[in-house]
Amino acid sequence: MDPGPDPWVYKDNSMYYFMITRKNRLDLWKSSTLSGIANGECKTIWTPPQEGINSKNLWAPEIHKVNGKWYVYFTANDGIGGDKTRKIFVLENTAQDPFKGKWIERGYINTEHPGLDGTVFEHKDKLYFVYAGYGNFPNYGSALYIAEMVNPWTLIGSNVMLSKPEYEWEMQGGMAINEGPVMLKRNNKLFLVYSASTTWSDDYSIGMLTAAAEADVLDPKFWTKSPNPVFKKSEENGVFAPGHNGFTQSPDGTEDWIVYHAIPESEGGSNLRSTRIQKFEWKEDGTPDFGVPLSTAVPIKVPSGE
């Protein structure tokens, strides 16, 4: 998908659902194959009001299925107040097919901080929300916070900081940023994967926090942060600023794939972000091996089962 910033894929049974940042609307694609998403059916499921708190800068939408209902989480603001007015909003659809039924606004998530890039995951029969929050930070722009949810649009308890920019690779492009969190579960471990630095910087890259499956996910001491990026630019392959990713599997469930955006030239800027997919493997210690971002000029084998 080109352009295709902030890609998100959700696989439900035999169907893939896909979203990207469109800024002025929320579009949803569906496809029976992962490689065919760009040519899949597309529908605009929501357009913002002319003015108000969610009228502008619609970013990073994610579709999730929670307790049999569909939810879309997206960032928006009023177009005036900048980062301090960004909130994460929620739409709900009770239809079995998210292309049918009606999308109902559930308002915005009651986060303690202005923020963006909200995502949800279920763990031990509880629902959790992770987002990139802005605060009164003297040395960085955004950090990752987690909170428990009482329902898919309401937080309870404190917003706990799990990660803030602390390494040089998290501070490239003029701002220190942790954003775009997504949960990956495997091998009795939890991997909270996120993006660091500014999205327009060549060195925008992917970091990772790891916890044991039995850990209290609300307690920072159970999370271990990788000191180096786990997925970063490849000058040799002509891939810059890889990040803001999601995860999915091949149609037959035998392969794991990362879906991410990247820029095809150095200092190309965020307007050139395009969606890419590639298969990834697993290390002997049970952690993911994302490898090196591949050149778009080199053909790759389609996901297994297509």
N, C-alpha and C positions, 0 to 999 in steps of 0.2 A: 504494500500500500504506500503510495507516494503522492502527496505528503501523507504522513501517518504518525503524528506525535502521540506519545503516551498510550501505546496500544494495550488492550486488555482482551483476553480470550477466556470464555467460560464454556466448558464442554458439559453438555447435559444429555445423557444417553448417547444417541448417535448424531447429535447436532452441535455445531460450534457456533457460539454467539460472540460477536466482536464489536468493540467500540474504540474510538480514538477521540482526541480533542478536536472539536469542530468550531469552538469558540462561541458561535451564535446559535447553536441548536444541539440536540442530542440525537445522533443517528445510531441505529442498531443494524448490524449485518448478521445473516445466518447462512451457514454452509454445511453440507454433509461431509466436507473434507477440510482439513486445516489449510492445505495449499491452495484451495479454491476460494478462500474468504474474500479476496479482493473482487472477485466476480460473483459473489453471492448476492442473495436478495437483500436489499437495503430499505429501511424505513425510518423516517424521522418520527421519533416517539414523543418528543417534547420540544416546544419552543418557549423561550422565556418571555416574560412580560416586557413592555416597552421600557419600564423603569422600575427601580426597587432593588432590594438587597440581593436578588439572584438574577438580575437582568443582563449582566455582562460577564465576559471572561469565563465562559463555561469550559472548564478544563478537566482532564483526566477522569472521564466517566468509567465506572466499573459496574457490570451487571453480575449479581449473585442470586442464588436460589437459597432461601432460608425457610425452613419449616414448610416447604411446598409452595411458597410464594416468591415472586420475583421482586428484586430490589435493585435500583440503580443509585449509586452514590456518585456525586459529582461536585466539583468545586465551582463557586461563582461569587461574584461581588456586585457592587453597585456601579462599577466603572469609574468611581471617583476617589475612593479612599485608599486604594493601593492594598498592600499586603495585610494591613491591620483590619480590613473589612472582609477578608476572605472567610467564607464558611463552607462547610460540607453539607449539601442538601441530599434529600432522599426521596425517591419515587417508589411507589409500590404498585404491583400488578398481580392480581389473584388468578388470572387466567393460566391455564396449563401451558399455553403457547404465548411467549412474551410479545409476539407480533399481533396477538389478538387481545381482547379485553381492554381495560382502560388504565392508564397510568395516573395514579393519585399522588398528589404532593403530600408528603409527610413532614414538611418543614425542614429545619436544619438541625444537625446534631449539636447537642448542648455541650460542646467542648469547652474546656477551661481557657483555651487560647485560640486566637484567630488561626486558621489553618487551611490545609489543602491535602489532596491525595489520600482520602480516606479509604480504608479497606476493612473487611470483616473476616473473621475466621471462627470456627467452632472448635472447642477443646474441652474435653471432660464434661460434656453436656452443657457447657456455657458458651455464650457468644461474646466475642471480644472485638474491639474497634482499635485500629492503629492509624495514626495520621501524622502528618508533618505540621508541627505547631510553631507559630511565631511568638516570641516573647520579648521581654526587655533584655535581650542578650547583647552584651557589649562586643563580643568577639565572633558571633555567628548569626546566621539568618534564621535557620529552622532546625528543629530537633524532632526525634521520633517519640511519640507518646502513645501509651496504651491505656485502655479503660474497659471495664466490664460493661455489658449492655443488658438492660432489663427487657428490651425489645429491639428490633432492628433499626430503630431511629432514636433511641434514648439511652444515654450513658448513666451509670450509677457509680458512686465512689470517686476516688481521685483519679486524675490523669497522671500516670507515672511515666517519667522520662526514661526511655531505654537506651537511647543513643543520641549523642550530640557530635558535631564535627570536632575532631581532636587531632587528626593526622593531616599532613600537608596535602595528600591526595583528595581530601574532603573539602578543601578550601581553594580550589582553582576557579579562575574566571571572575574574580572580584568579590565573591561572597562565599561564606562557609555554610554548606547546605547538607542536610540529610533529608531525603524526601522519597516519595514513591514506594512505600513499604508494601511487601506482599509476603504471604506465608507459604512456605513449602514444607510438607511433612513427609518424612520417610525414615526408615531404618531406626525407628524408636527415637527419632530426634525431630526437633522443630528448627527450621531455618527461617529467620526473618531477614529477607533480602531487601535491600534498599539502594537508592541511587544517591551519589554524593557529588558535590561541587555544582556549578551552574550548568544548566542544560545546554547552553550555547558554547561552553568551553570544550576544546578538544579532549580534555582530561575528565570530563563527566564519566563516571564509572560506577560499577556496582560493588557494594559492600555486603557483609553478612554478619548476623548475630546467630549464635547457636545455643540451644538449650535442650536438655533431656526431656523426653515426652512426659515424664512424671513431674516436671518442675512446676513451680508456681509462676506462671507467665507474668504475673503482676509484680514480681520481685526482681529488680535489676541484677541482683547478685547471682541469679541462676543463668544469666545470659553471658556468653563469651563473644567478644567482638573480634573479628578477623583484623589484624593490624594492616593488611594490604588489601587492595581491591581483588575481588574474585572474578571480575570480568572487566576488561579495559580496552582502550583503543589498540588498533593494529595498523600502524603506518604502512607496513608491508602489504596488507590487504586493502588499504584505502578505506578503513572504517574508523571513524572518529566519534567521540561522545556517545558510546553505547550505554543505554540505560533505560530507566522507567519501564520495567519489564513485567511480564506475567509468565505463568507456567501452564502447560497443558500436556496432554498425552496424545499419542497417535490413535487413530480410530480403533485399532485392536487392543489398545492399552499396554502394548509391550515396550513403547518408547516414551521417553520424556523429552519435551521440547521447551525451549525458552523463546518467548516472543518479546521483542524489544525494538526500540527505535535507535537510529544512528544517523550520522551525517557523512556524506560521501567524500568530503574534501576538508582539508585543514582550514579552520577559521571560517567554515561555511555558514555558520549561524543557524539558529533554531528553526528558521523557515524551511530548511532543507532536510529536516528530520523525516525519515521514512521507516516504515515497519519492516522488520526482518524476522525470520524464524530459523532456528537451527536446533538440531538434536544435541542433547548433552548426556554425559555418562556419570557414573558414581565411583568414588575412590574406595579403596579397601577399608578405610576407617568409617565408611558410611556417609561421608559428606559429598555434596555435588561437585562435579568437575565440569565447569561450563566451557572450558577450552578457550579458544581464541575466536573473536568475531570473524566470520567468513566474508570474503569478497562477494559482492552481488554478481560479479562477472563469471563466477564459477558455479556451474550447475550442482545442485545437491539432490540426493535421492529423496523422493516424496515419503512422507510418513507411512509407516507400516500399516497395511490394511486399506490404503486408498486404491 
